[in-house]
Amino acid sequence: MRSERMDEFVEQVRSQSDILNVIQSYVPLKRKGNRYWGCCPFHNEKTPSFSVVPDKGFFYCFGCHAGGNVFKFISLIENVTYFEAIKLQAEKLGIPLPERQRTPQEIAREREMADLRKVNEMARDFFHNCLTMTHYGEAGKAYFAGRDISPETIEEFKLGFAPNAWDKLSTAFTKRGVKQEFLLACGLSAERNNGGGLYDRFRNRVIIPIADERGRVVGFGGRVLDDSTPKYLNTPETILFNKRKLLFGLDRSHRAIQQAGYAIVVEGYMDAISVFGAGVRNVVASLGTAFTAEHCQKLLRYAPDIYFCYDSDEAGQKATIRALSIVRDTGAVVRVIVVPDGKDPDEYIRKHGADAFRALVKEALPLVEYRLQYVLKHVNYDTLDGKVKALHEMLPVLAGIKETAVRSEYEKKLAQILLLDEGVVRDELRRYARGAVAEESAPVRAPIRQAVQQQDNAIRRAGRIIVRMVWQDVSLIHHVESVLPLAGIGDPVQREILLFLQDLSNQGQAPDDVTAAENLSEDAAAELSRALVENLGGRAETEAYNDSLKVLRKAYLNMLFVEHSRKADAYMKAGNTAYVDELNEVMKIKDEMDEL
């Protein structure tokens, strides 16, 4: 159970949160009467169906049916839990989170992580200042200029430079009181072999700060200015820095990924910076390691489609195939952006420009098409052995095609190219499918919602009006109950809301958005939002309420009419005289229905 202090904290955050200001920081809205409208940030649409009613404190999308209060919006747009959304909003408002009793181990670990993040932030500023404000950074500026990295992009990513000195950072930070163990734990420094102090890990390199999804600096990448090795040097694994879980740029790109409906994955952070600087913001990069299942799951939280854009050399092609094998069984829609000329995205943009790269994105190949081109390019299928090898390399991809018609077309296409009988291709595919290990990946929910055509009728609309009126005056629930029992509400979601409001009324409490969000199911919370956001069709509230109550009463009577008619029929067939009472009840119900 939540404590009283936590309840007070949540109420303080809620009372100081303006839902209109919060949502307008993400979504352009236009006012129409007492409502604001805009294009939904949770699904792709051109005609605005997303509405906010500030005085009610709710939003609702009539396309994908997302709805709720300000915290629900933040949780959806930032892909965090409901309570994490409250904490995020509290941070923005400067409201401290009530502390719970923590173990000494938890306190020590949290303190250590906070200290390391602080040191990383200091290091980011140190490297950035070295680049932009001192003579040490001239070589770094020249390097970035040579790669067409603009001053605006340098500022956006806080790019920096590590001076060509053994211990410039280590000495400066030690003098500022930073403990040596922090420098070692952050991977910024290393111990000299002779035990004579520390030396800097990053020297004479341009520096790229690496942040987690929340924008907190967790490590650094350094690139040499010449052809010396290692070309790239990353922070070693620390309690903050885990390459298998981090995607460079995700803190900046996740909203663009949501809006576009897909993420572009490139090999390195310089590619990501170049693509981002070209105006394509939905881009991330893995950090010198293969694309992992953890990376895939992170991206699928934001969008269902993943576009890979690795280098077009042989190593990049192989990395693409490895990545595709990771993603293939997750349910993601996978495409590959093919960069010609043997270039990486960074080189291609510098040579051909941002518009040319955007054109490549539009021409991205579906997974099967890319795999087919790759196999045909790398396998000599003039011989029988080559045909068999090419066929077997295509089988895993063909087996992953769910649509029968699409799979059949690729079977025909492959048979024609390899000069094989279609039946041979089909038989081999069946044999592969039977022998494949059936390992289902855990489903990963993509936060990009789809527009859903919900069935609506007069009864559901009437139910929403009743919900709306009872929300505004919870004492009305007793009047509703006098007309029909709440158990007689046919729609289970609306019934859930009204029973919730009944409980509040019995406790003498008025409803609020936070209590509703914490007690209602996802569907019920969305339906409540819709009830409060929808207009009444030009009717006065009292008229709408009375009309809606009649509609629900009639639906309830109709249900009783059918129920008692069935009973009367069953009693008559069984020779039971109780059918007389049932017929009398049927007539009473019919008379009342005729009067409504």
C-alpha positions as CSV (number, residue, x, y, z in Angstrom):
1,M,0.0,0.0,0.0
2,R,1.1,3.5,-0.7
3,S,1.9,5.7,2.2
4,E,0.1,8.9,3.1
5,R,3.3,10.9,2.2
6,M,3.4,9.3,-1.2
7,D,-0.3,10.1,-1.8
8,E,0.4,13.7,-0.9
9,F,3.4,13.7,-3.2
10,V,1.3,12.5,-6.1
11,E,-1.5,15.0,-5.4
12,Q,1.1,17.8,-5.3
13,V,2.5,16.8,-8.7
14,R,-1.0,16.4,-10.1
15,S,-2.2,19.8,-8.9
16,Q,0.8,21.6,-10.3
17,S,0.7,19.8,-13.7
18,D,-1.1,21.6,-16.5
19,I,-2.1,18.8,-19.0
20,L,-2.4,21.3,-21.8
21,N,1.1,22.7,-21.3
22,V,2.6,19.2,-20.9
23,I,0.9,17.9,-24.1
24,Q,1.7,21.0,-26.1
25,S,5.4,20.5,-25.4
26,Y,5.1,17.4,-27.5
27,V,2.1,17.9,-29.8
28,P,1.0,21.1,-31.7
29,L,-2.7,21.7,-30.7
30,K,-5.4,24.0,-32.1
31,R,-8.3,25.2,-29.9
32,K,-11.8,24.5,-30.9
33,G,-14.3,25.6,-28.3
34,N,-13.2,24.1,-24.9
35,R,-11.2,21.4,-26.6
36,Y,-7.8,21.3,-28.3
37,W,-7.1,19.1,-31.3
38,G,-3.9,17.8,-33.0
39,C,-2.5,14.8,-34.8
40,C,-2.0,11.9,-32.4
41,P,1.6,11.3,-31.3
42,F,0.9,7.6,-30.7
43,H,-0.1,6.6,-34.3
44,N,0.4,7.9,-37.7
45,E,-2.4,10.1,-39.0
46,K,-2.9,13.2,-41.2
47,T,-6.3,14.3,-39.9
48,P,-6.3,15.3,-36.2
49,S,-8.2,12.9,-34.0
50,F,-6.4,13.6,-30.8
51,S,-8.3,15.8,-28.3
52,V,-7.5,17.4,-25.0
53,V,-10.0,18.9,-22.6
54,P,-8.0,20.9,-20.1
55,D,-10.8,21.6,-17.6
56,K,-11.5,17.9,-17.4
57,G,-7.8,17.0,-17.2
58,F,-8.0,14.3,-19.8
59,F,-6.9,13.5,-23.4
60,Y,-8.3,11.0,-25.9
61,C,-7.5,9.9,-29.4
62,F,-10.5,8.8,-31.5
63,G,-8.2,7.0,-33.9
64,C,-6.1,4.6,-31.7
65,H,-8.2,5.1,-28.5
66,A,-5.4,6.1,-26.2
67,G,-6.7,8.1,-23.3
68,G,-6.1,9.2,-19.8
69,N,-4.7,12.0,-17.6
70,V,-1.5,13.9,-17.8
71,F,0.6,11.1,-16.2
72,K,-0.8,8.5,-18.7
73,F,0.2,10.8,-21.5
74,I,3.8,11.1,-20.2
75,S,4.0,7.3,-19.6
76,L,3.0,6.7,-23.2
77,I,5.1,9.4,-24.9
78,E,8.2,8.6,-22.9
79,N,7.6,4.8,-22.7
80,V,7.9,4.6,-19.0
81,T,5.6,3.2,-16.3
82,Y,2.8,5.3,-14.8
83,F,4.7,5.9,-11.6
84,E,7.9,6.7,-13.5
85,A,5.8,9.3,-15.4
86,I,4.8,10.9,-12.1
87,K,8.5,11.0,-11.0
88,L,9.5,12.5,-14.4
89,Q,6.9,15.3,-14.0
90,A,7.9,15.9,-10.4
91,E,11.6,16.4,-11.6
92,K,10.4,18.9,-14.1
93,L,8.4,20.8,-11.5
94,G,11.2,20.6,-8.9
95,I,9.1,18.5,-6.5
96,P,11.3,16.1,-4.4
97,L,10.3,12.5,-4.2
98,P,9.5,11.2,-0.7
99,E,12.2,8.9,0.4
100,R,11.4,5.3,1.4
101,Q,13.4,3.3,3.9
102,R,16.3,1.8,1.9
103,T,18.9,-0.8,2.8
104,P,22.5,0.4,3.4
105,Q,23.5,-1.5,0.3
106,E,20.9,0.3,-1.8
107,I,22.0,3.7,-0.4
108,A,25.6,2.9,-1.1
109,R,25.0,1.8,-4.7
110,E,22.7,4.8,-5.5
111,R,25.3,7.1,-4.0
112,E,28.1,5.5,-6.1
113,M,26.0,5.7,-9.3
114,A,25.2,9.3,-8.7
115,D,28.8,10.1,-8.0
116,L,29.9,8.4,-11.2
117,R,27.3,10.2,-13.3
118,K,28.5,13.5,-11.8
119,V,32.1,12.7,-12.7
120,N,31.0,11.7,-16.3
121,E,29.1,15.0,-16.6
122,M,32.3,16.8,-15.5
123,A,34.3,14.9,-18.0
124,R,31.8,15.7,-20.8
125,D,32.2,19.4,-20.0
126,F,35.9,19.1,-19.8
127,F,36.3,17.5,-23.2
128,H,33.7,19.8,-24.8
129,N,35.5,22.9,-23.4
130,C,38.8,21.6,-24.5
131,L,37.4,21.4,-28.1
132,T,35.5,24.6,-28.2
133,M,37.4,27.0,-25.8
134,T,41.1,26.0,-25.8
135,H,44.0,25.7,-28.2
136,Y,44.1,22.0,-27.5
137,G,41.0,21.5,-29.5
138,E,42.2,23.0,-32.8
139,A,43.0,19.5,-34.2
140,G,39.6,18.2,-33.1
141,K,37.8,21.2,-34.7
142,A,39.7,20.6,-38.0
143,Y,38.7,16.9,-37.8
144,F,35.0,17.7,-37.4
145,A,35.1,20.3,-40.1
146,G,36.7,17.8,-42.4
147,R,33.7,15.5,-41.8
148,D,31.2,18.3,-42.3
149,I,30.1,18.2,-38.6
150,S,28.6,21.6,-38.0
151,P,29.1,23.7,-34.9
152,E,25.4,23.2,-34.1
153,T,25.8,19.4,-34.2
154,I,28.9,19.7,-32.0
155,E,26.9,21.6,-29.5
156,E,23.9,19.3,-29.8
157,F,25.9,16.2,-28.9
158,K,28.4,18.1,-26.7
159,L,31.3,16.6,-28.8
160,G,34.7,17.2,-27.3
161,F,38.4,16.6,-27.6
162,A,40.9,14.8,-25.3
163,P,44.2,16.7,-25.2
164,N,47.4,15.0,-26.4
165,A,48.8,14.6,-22.9
166,W,49.2,11.7,-20.6
167,D,47.2,12.9,-17.6
168,K,45.5,16.2,-18.4
169,L,42.1,15.1,-17.2
170,S,43.3,12.9,-14.3
171,T,45.4,15.7,-12.8
172,A,42.8,18.4,-13.3
173,F,40.1,16.3,-11.7
174,T,42.2,15.2,-8.8
175,K,43.0,18.8,-8.0
176,R,39.3,19.5,-8.0
177,G,38.8,16.8,-5.4
178,V,37.6,13.9,-7.5
179,K,38.6,10.7,-5.9
180,Q,40.9,8.4,-7.9
181,E,38.6,5.5,-7.5
182,F,35.8,7.4,-9.2
183,L,38.1,8.1,-12.2
184,L,39.0,4.4,-12.4
185,A,35.4,3.3,-11.9
186,C,34.2,5.6,-14.7
187,G,36.9,4.3,-17.0
188,L,38.3,7.8,-17.5
189,S,41.7,6.9,-16.1
190,A,43.9,3.8,-15.7
191,E,46.7,3.0,-13.2
192,R,50.3,3.3,-14.3
193,N,52.2,0.0,-14.3
194,N,54.8,1.3,-11.9
195,G,52.1,2.4,-9.4
196,G,52.9,6.0,-9.9
197,G,49.5,7.5,-10.2
198,L,47.0,7.6,-13.0
199,Y,47.0,8.3,-16.7
200,D,44.2,9.3,-19.0
201,R,42.5,6.6,-21.0
202,F,41.4,9.0,-23.8
203,R,44.3,11.0,-25.3
204,N,44.5,12.9,-28.6
205,R,41.0,11.8,-29.7
206,V,37.8,13.5,-30.6
207,I,35.3,12.5,-27.8
208,I,31.7,11.5,-28.2
209,P,29.7,11.5,-24.9
210,I,27.4,8.4,-24.7
211,A,24.1,8.8,-22.8
212,D,21.4,6.4,-21.6
213,E,17.8,6.8,-22.7
214,R,17.2,9.5,-20.1
215,G,20.1,11.5,-21.4
216,R,22.5,10.8,-18.5
217,V,26.1,10.5,-19.5
218,V,27.3,6.9,-18.9
219,G,30.5,6.7,-21.0
220,F,32.5,8.0,-23.9
221,G,33.8,7.0,-27.3
222,G,37.0,8.4,-28.6
223,R,38.2,8.4,-32.3
224,V,41.7,8.9,-33.4
225,L,42.5,11.8,-35.8
226,D,44.7,9.6,-38.1
227,D,45.1,6.0,-39.0
228,S,46.6,4.8,-35.8
229,T,44.9,2.0,-33.7
230,P,42.6,1.4,-32.1
231,K,40.5,3.6,-34.4
232,Y,37.7,3.8,-31.8
233,L,38.1,3.5,-28.0
234,N,35.1,3.2,-25.8
235,T,34.7,3.4,-22.0
236,P,35.2,-0.1,-20.5
237,E,32.3,-1.9,-19.0
238,T,31.2,-0.2,-15.7
239,I,28.1,-0.2,-13.5
240,L,26.8,2.5,-15.8
241,F,28.1,1.4,-19.2
242,N,26.9,-1.8,-20.8
243,K,27.4,-1.8,-24.6
244,R,24.9,-4.7,-25.1
245,K,22.1,-2.6,-23.7
246,L,23.0,0.9,-24.9
247,L,22.1,2.5,-28.2
248,F,23.9,5.7,-29.0
249,G,21.5,8.6,-29.7
250,L,18.3,7.0,-28.4
251,D,17.9,9.7,-25.8
252,R,17.6,12.2,-28.7
253,S,15.9,10.1,-31.3
254,H,13.1,8.1,-29.5
255,R,10.4,10.7,-30.1
256,A,11.4,10.9,-33.8
257,I,11.3,7.1,-34.0
258,Q,7.8,7.1,-32.6
259,Q,6.7,9.8,-35.0
260,A,8.3,8.1,-38.1
261,G,7.2,4.6,-37.0
262,Y,10.6,3.1,-37.6
263,A,14.2,3.3,-36.3
264,I,17.3,3.5,-38.5
265,V,20.2,1.6,-37.0
266,V,23.8,2.4,-38.1
267,E,27.1,0.9,-37.1
268,G,28.8,3.6,-35.3
269,Y,28.2,6.9,-33.5
270,M,29.9,9.0,-36.2
271,D,27.4,7.6,-38.7
272,A,24.6,8.4,-36.3
273,I,25.8,11.9,-35.7
274,S,26.2,12.5,-39.5
275,V,22.7,11.1,-40.2
276,F,21.2,13.1,-37.3
277,G,23.0,16.3,-38.5
278,A,21.5,15.7,-42.0
279,G,18.0,16.1,-40.5
280,V,17.1,12.4,-40.2
281,R,16.5,12.2,-36.5
282,N,15.2,8.7,-36.0
283,V,18.6,7.2,-36.0
284,V,20.7,5.2,-33.4
285,A,23.9,3.3,-33.4
286,S,25.3,0.2,-31.6
287,L,28.5,0.8,-29.8
288,G,31.2,-1.2,-31.5
289,T,29.4,-4.5,-30.8
290,A,27.0,-6.6,-32.7
291,F,23.3,-5.7,-32.7
292,T,21.8,-7.6,-29.7
293,A,18.4,-8.8,-28.7
294,E,18.4,-6.2,-25.9
295,H,18.9,-3.5,-28.6
296,C,16.0,-4.9,-30.5
297,Q,13.7,-4.9,-27.5
298,K,14.5,-1.3,-26.7
299,L,13.7,-0.2,-30.2
300,L,10.5,-2.2,-30.4
301,R,9.2,-0.2,-27.4
302,Y,9.2,2.9,-29.7
303,A,8.3,1.6,-33.2
304,P,7.4,-1.7,-34.9
305,D,9.8,-1.2,-37.9
306,I,13.6,-1.3,-37.9
307,Y,15.7,-0.2,-40.8
308,F,19.4,-1.3,-40.9
309,C,21.9,0.9,-42.6
310,Y,25.3,-0.7,-42.1
311,D,28.5,-0.1,-44.2
312,S,28.2,-1.5,-47.7
313,D,31.6,-3.2,-47.5
314,E,31.9,-6.9,-46.8
315,A,32.2,-6.5,-43.1
316,G,29.1,-4.3,-43.0
317,Q,27.2,-6.8,-45.1
318,K,28.0,-9.6,-42.7
319,A,27.1,-7.4,-39.8
320,T,23.7,-6.7,-41.4
321,I,23.0,-10.5,-41.9
322,R,23.9,-11.1,-38.2
323,A,21.6,-8.3,-37.1
324,L,18.8,-9.6,-39.3
325,S,19.1,-13.0,-37.7
326,I,18.5,-11.3,-34.3
327,V,15.5,-9.3,-35.4
328,R,13.8,-11.8,-37.7
329,D,11.8,-13.7,-35.1
330,T,10.7,-10.7,-32.9
331,G,7.8,-9.7,-35.1
332,A,9.5,-6.5,-36.2
333,V,9.1,-5.3,-39.8
334,V,12.7,-5.2,-41.1
335,R,14.1,-3.3,-44.0
336,V,17.7,-2.6,-45.2
337,I,18.9,0.7,-46.5
338,V,21.5,-0.1,-49.2
339,V,24.3,2.5,-49.5
340,P,26.0,2.3,-52.9
341,D,29.6,3.1,-53.8
342,G,31.0,1.0,-51.0
343,K,30.3,3.8,-48.6
344,D,29.1,4.1,-45.0
345,P,26.2,6.5,-44.3
346,D,28.6,9.2,-43.1
347,E,30.7,9.2,-46.3
348,Y,27.6,8.9,-48.5
349,I,26.0,12.0,-46.9
350,R,29.2,14.0,-47.3
351,K,29.5,13.1,-50.9
352,H,25.9,13.2,-52.1
353,G,24.0,15.2,-49.5
354,A,21.2,14.7,-47.1
355,D,18.4,14.6,-49.7
356,A,20.2,11.7,-51.5
357,F,20.4,9.8,-48.2
358,R,16.7,10.4,-47.5
359,A,16.0,8.9,-51.0
360,L,17.9,5.8,-50.0
361,V,15.7,5.5,-46.9
362,K,12.6,5.6,-49.0
363,E,14.0,2.8,-51.2
364,A,14.9,0.5,-48.3
365,L,14.5,-3.2,-49.2
366,P,12.3,-5.6,-47.3
367,L,14.2,-8.3,-45.4
368,V,13.5,-11.1,-48.0
369,E,14.5,-9.0,-51.0
370,Y,17.7,-7.9,-49.3
371,R,18.6,-11.4,-48.3
372,L,17.9,-12.7,-51.8
373,Q,20.1,-10.0,-53.4
374,Y,22.9,-10.8,-50.9
375,V,22.8,-14.5,-51.5
376,L,22.7,-14.2,-55.3
377,K,25.7,-11.9,-55.1
378,H,27.8,-14.1,-52.9
379,V,26.9,-17.6,-54.2
380,N,27.8,-19.0,-57.6
381,Y,24.5,-20.6,-58.5
382,D,25.6,-21.8,-62.0
383,T,26.4,-25.2,-60.6
384,L,24.0,-27.7,-58.9
385,D,25.9,-27.4,-55.6
386,G,25.6,-23.6,-55.9
387,K,21.9,-23.7,-56.5
388,V,21.4,-26.0,-53.5
389,K,23.5,-23.7,-51.3
390,A,21.7,-20.6,-52.4
391,L,18.3,-22.3,-51.8
392,H,19.3,-23.4,-48.3
393,E,20.6,-19.9,-47.4
394,M,17.2,-18.5,-48.4
395,L,15.1,-21.0,-46.5
396,P,15.2,-19.4,-43.0
397,V,14.0,-16.1,-44.5
398,L,11.3,-17.7,-46.6
399,A,10.1,-19.7,-43.6
400,G,9.7,-16.4,-41.7
401,I,7.1,-15.0,-44.2
402,K,3.7,-15.3,-42.5
403,E,1.6,-14.3,-45.5
404,T,1.0,-17.3,-47.7
405,A,0.6,-15.3,-50.9
406,V,3.8,-13.4,-50.4
407,R,5.7,-16.6,-49.6
408,S,4.4,-18.3,-52.7
409,E,5.5,-15.4,-54.9
410,Y,9.0,-15.6,-53.5
411,E,9.1,-19.3,-54.0
412,K,8.3,-18.8,-57.7
413,K,10.8,-16.0,-58.0
414,L,13.6,-18.0,-56.4
415,A,12.7,-21.1,-58.5
416,Q,12.9,-18.9,-61.7
417,I,16.3,-17.4,-60.7
418,L,17.9,-20.7,-59.7
419,L,16.3,-22.6,-62.6
420,L,14.7,-25.0,-60.2
421,D,11.2,-26.6,-60.2
422,E,8.8,-24.7,-57.9
423,G,7.9,-28.0,-56.3
424,V,11.5,-28.6,-55.3
425,V,11.7,-25.2,-53.6
426,R,8.3,-25.8,-51.9
427,D,9.3,-29.3,-50.6
428,E,12.7,-28.0,-49.3
429,L,10.9,-25.2,-47.5
430,R,8.4,-27.6,-45.9
431,R,11.3,-29.9,-44.8
432,Y,13.1,-27.0,-43.3
433,A,10.0,-25.8,-41.5
434,R,9.4,-29.2,-40.0
435,G,13.0,-29.5,-38.8
436,A,13.4,-26.0,-37.5
437,V,13.5,-25.6,-33.7
438,A,10.3,-23.9,-32.6
439,E,11.6,-21.3,-30.3
440,E,9.1,-18.5,-29.9
441,S,10.6,-15.2,-28.9
442,A,8.9,-13.3,-26.0
443,P,6.5,-10.8,-27.6
444,V,7.7,-7.3,-27.4
445,R,5.1,-4.6,-27.3
446,A,5.7,-1.7,-29.7
447,P,4.4,1.5,-28.2
448,I,3.4,2.9,-31.6
449,R,-0.3,2.2,-31.6
450,Q,-2.5,1.4,-34.6
451,A,-5.7,3.2,-35.6
452,V,-8.6,0.8,-34.6
453,Q,-12.1,0.9,-35.9
454,Q,-14.2,0.4,-32.8
455,Q,-17.8,-0.6,-33.1
456,D,-20.0,2.1,-31.6
457,N,-23.8,2.3,-31.2
458,A,-26.4,4.3,-29.4
459,I,-26.2,2.2,-26.3
460,R,-22.5,2.7,-25.9
461,R,-22.8,6.4,-26.6
462,A,-25.6,6.6,-24.0
463,G,-23.4,4.8,-21.5
464,R,-20.6,7.3,-22.0
465,I,-22.9,10.2,-21.3
466,I,-24.0,8.5,-18.0
467,V,-20.4,7.9,-17.1
468,R,-19.6,11.6,-17.8
469,M,-22.5,12.9,-15.7
470,V,-21.8,10.6,-12.8
471,W,-18.1,11.6,-12.9
472,Q,-19.1,15.3,-12.6
473,D,-21.6,14.5,-9.8
474,V,-20.9,11.2,-8.2
475,S,-24.2,11.3,-6.2
476,L,-26.0,10.8,-9.5
477,I,-25.0,7.1,-9.3
478,H,-27.9,6.5,-6.9
479,H,-30.4,7.9,-9.4
480,V,-28.9,5.7,-12.1
481,E,-29.2,2.7,-9.8
482,S,-32.9,3.5,-9.2
483,V,-33.5,3.3,-12.9
484,L,-31.5,0.1,-13.6
485,P,-29.1,-2.0,-11.6
486,L,-25.5,-1.4,-12.5
487,A,-25.1,-5.2,-13.2
488,G,-27.6,-4.5,-16.0
489,I,-25.1,-2.2,-17.9
490,G,-24.3,-4.3,-20.9
491,D,-20.9,-2.9,-21.7
492,P,-18.4,-4.5,-19.3
493,V,-16.0,-1.5,-19.5
494,Q,-18.6,1.1,-18.7
495,R,-20.0,-1.2,-16.0
496,E,-16.5,-1.3,-14.5
497,I,-16.3,2.5,-14.4
498,L,-19.8,3.0,-12.9
499,L,-19.1,0.4,-10.2
500,F,-15.8,2.2,-9.4
501,L,-17.8,5.5,-9.1
502,Q,-20.3,3.7,-6.9
503,D,-17.6,2.6,-4.5
504,L,-16.3,6.2,-4.3
505,S,-19.8,7.5,-3.6
506,N,-20.4,5.0,-0.9
507,Q,-17.1,6.2,0.7
508,G,-18.1,9.8,0.4
509,Q,-15.3,10.6,-2.0
510,A,-15.2,12.5,-5.2
511,P,-13.4,11.0,-8.2
512,D,-10.2,12.3,-9.6
513,D,-8.0,11.3,-12.5
514,V,-5.2,9.8,-10.4
515,T,-7.6,7.6,-8.4
516,A,-9.2,6.5,-11.7
517,A,-5.9,5.7,-13.3
518,E,-4.8,3.6,-10.3
519,N,-8.0,1.6,-10.1
520,L,-9.4,1.2,-13.6
521,S,-8.2,-1.2,-16.2
522,E,-6.5,0.2,-19.3
523,D,-9.6,-0.1,-21.4
524,A,-11.8,1.4,-18.7
525,A,-9.4,4.3,-18.2
526,A,-9.5,5.0,-22.0
527,E,-13.3,4.8,-22.1
528,L,-13.6,7.2,-19.2
529,S,-11.3,9.6,-21.1
530,R,-13.5,9.3,-24.2
531,A,-16.6,9.9,-22.1
532,L,-15.2,13.2,-20.7
533,V,-13.7,14.4,-24.0
534,E,-16.6,13.7,-26.3
535,N,-19.1,16.5,-26.9
536,L,-22.9,16.0,-26.3
537,G,-24.0,16.5,-29.8
538,G,-25.4,20.0,-29.1
539,R,-27.7,18.9,-26.3
540,A,-27.9,20.3,-22.8
541,E,-26.4,18.0,-20.2
542,T,-29.7,17.4,-18.4
543,E,-31.4,16.5,-21.7
544,A,-28.5,14.2,-22.7
545,Y,-28.5,12.5,-19.3
546,N,-32.3,11.8,-19.4
547,D,-32.2,10.6,-23.0
548,S,-29.2,8.3,-22.3
549,L,-30.8,6.8,-19.2
550,K,-33.9,5.9,-21.3
551,V,-31.7,4.2,-23.9
552,L,-29.9,2.2,-21.2
553,R,-33.2,1.3,-19.4
554,K,-34.7,0.1,-22.7
555,A,-31.6,-2.0,-23.5
556,Y,-31.9,-3.5,-20.0
557,L,-35.6,-4.2,-20.5
558,N,-34.9,-5.8,-23.8
559,M,-32.4,-8.1,-22.2
560,L,-35.0,-9.1,-19.5
561,F,-37.6,-9.5,-22.2
562,V,-35.4,-12.1,-24.1
563,E,-34.4,-13.8,-20.8
564,H,-38.0,-14.3,-19.6
565,S,-39.3,-15.2,-23.0
566,R,-36.7,-18.0,-23.2
567,K,-37.7,-19.2,-19.7
568,A,-41.4,-19.2,-20.6
569,D,-40.7,-21.2,-23.7
570,A,-38.6,-23.7,-21.8
571,Y,-41.3,-24.1,-19.1
572,M,-44.1,-24.6,-21.7
573,K,-42.1,-27.3,-23.4
574,A,-41.5,-29.0,-20.1
575,G,-45.2,-28.8,-19.1
576,N,-44.3,-26.6,-16.1
577,T,-47.1,-24.1,-15.2
578,A,-44.5,-21.6,-14.1
579,Y,-44.6,-20.4,-17.7
580,V,-47.7,-18.4,-16.8
581,D,-45.7,-16.2,-14.4
582,E,-42.9,-15.8,-16.9
583,L,-45.4,-14.7,-19.6
584,N,-46.9,-12.2,-17.2
585,E,-43.4,-10.8,-16.6
586,V,-42.8,-10.6,-20.4
587,M,-46.0,-8.6,-20.8
588,K,-45.1,-6.2,-18.1
589,I,-41.7,-5.6,-19.6
590,K,-43.2,-5.1,-23.1
591,D,-45.7,-2.6,-21.7
592,E,-42.9,-0.6,-20.1
593,M,-40.8,-0.7,-23.3
594,D,-43.7,0.6,-25.3
595,E,-44.0,3.5,-22.9
596,L,-40.4,4.6,-23.2
